[in-house]
């Protein structure tokens, strides 16, 4: 298990980390979420000793990380790091060798992953000649070709098209199933929702919400109603009189409401039916994006129909 | 990867990537050509440009064999090459078009083009006198033996009040040439290989690949591997240059090569390798403080200026006055000895203890420089944001230990 405990890092007056505590389990994927500048990258860099912490401890398997353990980790930094003029296959082999694989094992692993991620025909190309998406694939190979015990991936899906996201997502998911502890950050919340077992939301250098995704959703004080109700025009909206309901957005007959988690879905549906024709009605725990907004205390994004 | 194994992997990558690049192949070829060409030029050039044996055109009918032989075989001191021509007109033509320095025909008459060469004129005069001596003696009724003391008197013994020892021998043009050439080669090598290291470090830092590397390596492994790999390449290029020079020597022969070339060459090679060790770690540390490629030149400005100043001082002051105090100090201080000692050895003859002291100090200071640079490198290589100051890098290294 990876344990980041009470991390603090100041850059002048800015507190990048302010008592940040994160746990990541082997065989599980942890999605690290947070607004820009919340401290995600600093926390991830601390695992590799790239940050000099002002306070706190980074432990792996219950003890400070030893260099030979760190060599079994894999890292995909946010600002990509590859040798621009080195050839793709050479690069993959080099990093696998640095992480302790023999020359032949490194070559086998490199070929396997180039094949797997569709880069076999670009093996002798220089990294700088590749598209952004392909460079990202190479960066992922560099991080995991040595069968890393812990994968730290900073924004691994940024800038990828949906096919790329799916391909890389599958690979990363497999790594967790193989037994690796996987930590990754992303702003694509729906993607995190699909991939992750656990989440941790960081805001202003500290974790404001963490745990197993389903448990966190269940524990939320809010529920959401997404419905389309066509009223006969005279009445305002079907939910005007419902106690504790807060309108997230409204577009024609369609609206999304936040209600307390003890609200009775049957009563809400009854109110909707009483007001007009119900085209669809969904009562659900918060989506990850809702949790995110709740956790960082941002005002709900209210969309006004044009 | 632990310990030296990791550093060796880094060095291997450095060697593989660089030997695969076109710039490396071109620079190696260039070194080969220059080393070979320099030896060839030193051997052949004097024959081509005027410094060769002067030619004297002599009209065949006007001389006996003795005259030609005396001029031609160098027994009178200066060697000249005698070309026999048919008549006076041809002899004059040869002088006029530069084919000969002088022309001689019976009269006796010696023809020069614009200006008389005193050496040649004295030489021809003496040869003519000796060649005609038997006839003159015969007319006086003397035998050659009887006339010998008159014609060929015993030389007056010479005594020197302050004989110059071999050590104090005045530097010849060749010594100066070889020494100056060595200084130029040393500076070019130090700055060229220094910039390889600088650019390599800056590339790793600006491309952020260093962050990925640090997951598997310690800073000292990366530094040692990078510098070590590039130095291995540098040494092999130097070896290729030396081999090319030796091959050229075996082809053209050593007769015309200044003997000084070997001594200067050997010391230049030794100081080059040690100087590279000394400066390459400094270049690496400077590169680590840089955040953008554009800042690289600014970061190494102090190093380059220091090298240039030492270079010019070595070329001028040390070569012209190798035993002055400045030359002695420069050739002993580790910062300047890689450039300044070789010309001193070439032009003057520094005492052995000064050479030993210079080498010892240089080797000892390399140890200190590796430590110092290693620490600055470790403190600076992971810094982000703008260029990091040396003091800041030093402090940051202490904190991360």
Interface residues (C-beta under 8 A of the other chain):
Chain A: X45 X48 X49 X50 X52 X67 X68 X70 X71 X73 X74 X75 X77 X79 X80 X81 X82 X83 X84 X85 X86 X90 X94 X95 X97 X98 X99 X100 X142 X143
Chain B: X1 X2 X6 X9 X13 X16 X17 X21 X203 X204 X207 X208 X209 X210 X211 X212 X213 X214 X215 X216 X217 X218 X382 X396 X399 X400
